[in-house]
Amino acid sequence: MAQIIRLECTTGGHNKFYEMTENGDGTFTARYGAIGTSGATKTYPMSKWPSIYNEKIRKGYIHLPNQPMYQRPSKNSGGPKYGFTGETRIIPGTTRTAYRIVSRIDFTAGDGSEVHAGDKGGWAEQDGLLSQNVDDSSWVADEAILYGEAVVKNDAVIKDVAMVYGHATVSDFAVVKDDASVCDHAVVTNYSVVYGNAVIFGRAIINKAWVNADIGGDITVGESEWLDENLIL
């Protein structure tokens, strides 16, 4: 069944729409123009659907309620694994905006949770901070927030109300959960779990460890360590 979505932008003096219709032959037709007019049309290959959609969302278009999200049916179809719902929120303590993500495929996240096409995830400031590789089971879940230049990849998961930001990296089946934060140039990797109210900052590296503590500086915590106290360097 063909997918049709309609986006509208009515802020900043704009009054325009962008409608995307799947043609069923590997292409889709974009209709665009002023709201209330028939607009102009252009045909694109389906491979461009996700990037055009995400570009419009970033430019302030809103995905109208009751309109379906385009969802790729399986990993084998190619393309990114998530898009954006159009929901926004201000990132706590900042004036920056985060956008709710939504899965386009079925997969098992790195923490073992099942994610289905159409399931809403957490929040990201922009596309690409969370890996778009469909063979990478990394995910941002619940009300977790990913922003700045931070990256979540290689089967890692952030969830609950965790925050990852700055230039931080969470990777390789690591999990950041509860009210924990990872920031600056910190790295959490290799099946590590950062939980509770932990804050990992500076250039700290958490490698194969369970941590509920504030850890910063150039320290490395690893090799099956379990740290549940404050250590600030």
HUBELVEN-V951652 format. One record per residue. N is the residue number from 0. RES is the residue in three letters. SS is DSSP state (a for helix, b for strand, c for the rest). Layout:
n->N res->RES ss->SS
n->N res->RES ss->SS
//
This chain:
n->0 res->MET ss->c
n->1 res->ALA ss->c
n->2 res->GLN ss->c
n->3 res->ILE ss->b
n->4 res->ILE ss->b
n->5 res->ARG ss->b
n->6 res->LEU ss->b
n->7 res->GLU ss->b
n->8 res->CYS ss->b
n->9 res->THR ss->c
n->10 res->THR ss->c
n->11 res->GLY ss->c
n->12 res->GLY ss->c
n->13 res->HIS ss->c
n->14 res->ASN ss->c
n->15 res->LYS ss->b
n->16 res->PHE ss->b
n->17 res->TYR ss->b
n->18 res->GLU ss->b
n->19 res->MET ss->b
n->20 res->THR ss->b
n->21 res->GLU ss->b
n->22 res->ASN ss->c
n->23 res->GLY ss->c
n->24 res->ASP ss->c
n->25 res->GLY ss->c
n->26 res->THR ss->b
n->27 res->PHE ss->b
n->28 res->THR ss->b
n->29 res->ALA ss->b
n->30 res->ARG ss->b
n->31 res->TYR ss->b
n->32 res->GLY ss->b
n->33 res->ALA ss->b
n->34 res->ILE ss->c
n->35 res->GLY ss->c
n->36 res->THR ss->c
n->37 res->SER ss->c
n->38 res->GLY ss->c
n->39 res->ALA ss->b
n->40 res->THR ss->b
n->41 res->LYS ss->b
n->42 res->THR ss->b
n->43 res->TYR ss->b
n->44 res->PRO ss->b
n->45 res->MET ss->a
n->46 res->SER ss->a
n->47 res->LYS ss->a
n->48 res->TRP ss->a
n->49 res->PRO ss->a
n->50 res->SER ss->a
n->51 res->ILE ss->a
n->52 res->TYR ss->a
n->53 res->ASN ss->a
n->54 res->GLU ss->a
n->55 res->LYS ss->a
n->56 res->ILE ss->a
n->57 res->ARG ss->a
n->58 res->LYS ss->c
n->59 res->GLY ss->c
n->60 res->TYR ss->c
n->61 res->ILE ss->b
n->62 res->HIS ss->b
n->63 res->LEU ss->c
n->64 res->PRO ss->c
n->65 res->ASN ss->c
n->66 res->GLN ss->c
n->67 res->PRO ss->c
n->68 res->MET ss->c
n->69 res->TYR ss->c
n->70 res->GLN ss->c
n->71 res->ARG ss->c
n->72 res->PRO ss->c
n->73 res->SER ss->c
n->74 res->LYS ss->a
n->75 res->ASN ss->a
n->76 res->SER ss->a
n->77 res->GLY ss->c
n->78 res->GLY ss->c
n->79 res->PRO ss->c
n->80 res->LYS ss->c
n->81 res->TYR ss->b
n->82 res->GLY ss->b
n->83 res->PHE ss->b
n->84 res->THR ss->b
n->85 res->GLY ss->b
n->86 res->GLU ss->b
n->87 res->THR ss->b
n->88 res->ARG ss->b
n->89 res->ILE ss->b
n->90 res->ILE ss->c
n->91 res->PRO ss->c
n->92 res->GLY ss->c
n->93 res->THR ss->c
n->94 res->THR ss->c
n->95 res->ARG ss->c
n->96 res->THR ss->b
n->97 res->ALA ss->b
n->98 res->TYR ss->b
n->99 res->ARG ss->b
n->100 res->ILE ss->b
n->101 res->VAL ss->b
n->102 res->SER ss->b
n->103 res->ARG ss->c
n->104 res->ILE ss->c
n->105 res->ASP ss->c
n->106 res->PHE ss->b
n->107 res->THR ss->b
n->108 res->ALA ss->c
n->109 res->GLY ss->c
n->110 res->ASP ss->c
n->111 res->GLY ss->c
n->112 res->SER ss->c
n->113 res->GLU ss->b
n->114 res->VAL ss->b
n->115 res->HIS ss->c
n->116 res->ALA ss->c
n->117 res->GLY ss->c
n->118 res->ASP ss->c
n->119 res->LYS ss->b
n->120 res->GLY ss->b
n->121 res->GLY ss->b
n->122 res->TRP ss->b
n->123 res->ALA ss->b
n->124 res->GLU ss->c
n->125 res->GLN ss->c
n->126 res->ASP ss->c
n->127 res->GLY ss->c
n->128 res->LEU ss->c
n->129 res->LEU ss->b
n->130 res->SER ss->c
n->131 res->GLN ss->c
n->132 res->ASN ss->c
n->133 res->VAL ss->c
n->134 res->ASP ss->c
n->135 res->ASP ss->c
n->136 res->SER ss->c
n->137 res->SER ss->c
n->138 res->TRP ss->b
n->139 res->VAL ss->b
n->140 res->ALA ss->c
n->141 res->ASP ss->c
n->142 res->GLU ss->c
n->143 res->ALA ss->c
n->144 res->ILE ss->b
n->145 res->LEU ss->b
n->146 res->TYR ss->c
n->147 res->GLY ss->c
n->148 res->GLU ss->c
n->149 res->ALA ss->c
n->150 res->VAL ss->b
n->151 res->VAL ss->b
n->152 res->LYS ss->c
n->153 res->ASN ss->c
n->154 res->ASP ss->c
n->155 res->ALA ss->c
n->156 res->VAL ss->b
n->157 res->ILE ss->b
n->158 res->LYS ss->c
n->159 res->ASP ss->c
n->160 res->VAL ss->c
n->161 res->ALA ss->c
n->162 res->MET ss->b
n->163 res->VAL ss->b
n->164 res->TYR ss->c
n->165 res->GLY ss->c
n->166 res->HIS ss->c
n->167 res->ALA ss->c
n->168 res->THR ss->b
n->169 res->VAL ss->b
n->170 res->SER ss->c
n->171 res->ASP ss->c
n->172 res->PHE ss->c
n->173 res->ALA ss->c
n->174 res->VAL ss->b
n->175 res->VAL ss->b
n->176 res->LYS ss->c
n->177 res->ASP ss->c
n->178 res->ASP ss->c
n->179 res->ALA ss->c
n->180 res->SER ss->b
n->181 res->VAL ss->b
n->182 res->CYS ss->c
n->183 res->ASP ss->c
n->184 res->HIS ss->c
n->185 res->ALA ss->c
n->186 res->VAL ss->b
n->187 res->VAL ss->b
n->188 res->THR ss->b
n->189 res->ASN ss->c
n->190 res->TYR ss->c
n->191 res->SER ss->c
n->192 res->VAL ss->b
n->193 res->VAL ss->b
n->194 res->TYR ss->c
n->195 res->GLY ss->c
n->196 res->ASN ss->c
n->197 res->ALA ss->c
n->198 res->VAL ss->b
n->199 res->ILE ss->b
n->200 res->PHE ss->c
n->201 res->GLY ss->c
n->202 res->ARG ss->c
n->203 res->ALA ss->c
n->204 res->ILE ss->b
n->205 res->ILE ss->b
n->206 res->ASN ss->b
n->207 res->LYS ss->c
n->208 res->ALA ss->c
n->209 res->TRP ss->b
n->210 res->VAL ss->b
n->211 res->ASN ss->c
n->212 res->ALA ss->c
n->213 res->ASP ss->b
n->214 res->ILE ss->b
n->215 res->GLY ss->c
n->216 res->GLY ss->c
n->217 res->ASP ss->c
n->218 res->ILE ss->c
n->219 res->THR ss->b
n->220 res->VAL ss->b
n->221 res->GLY ss->b
n->222 res->GLU ss->c
n->223 res->SER ss->c
n->224 res->GLU ss->c
n->225 res->TRP ss->b
n->226 res->LEU ss->b
n->227 res->ASP ss->c
n->228 res->GLU ss->c
n->229 res->ASN ss->c
n->230 res->LEU ss->b
n->231 res->ILE ss->c
n->232 res->LEU ss->c
//
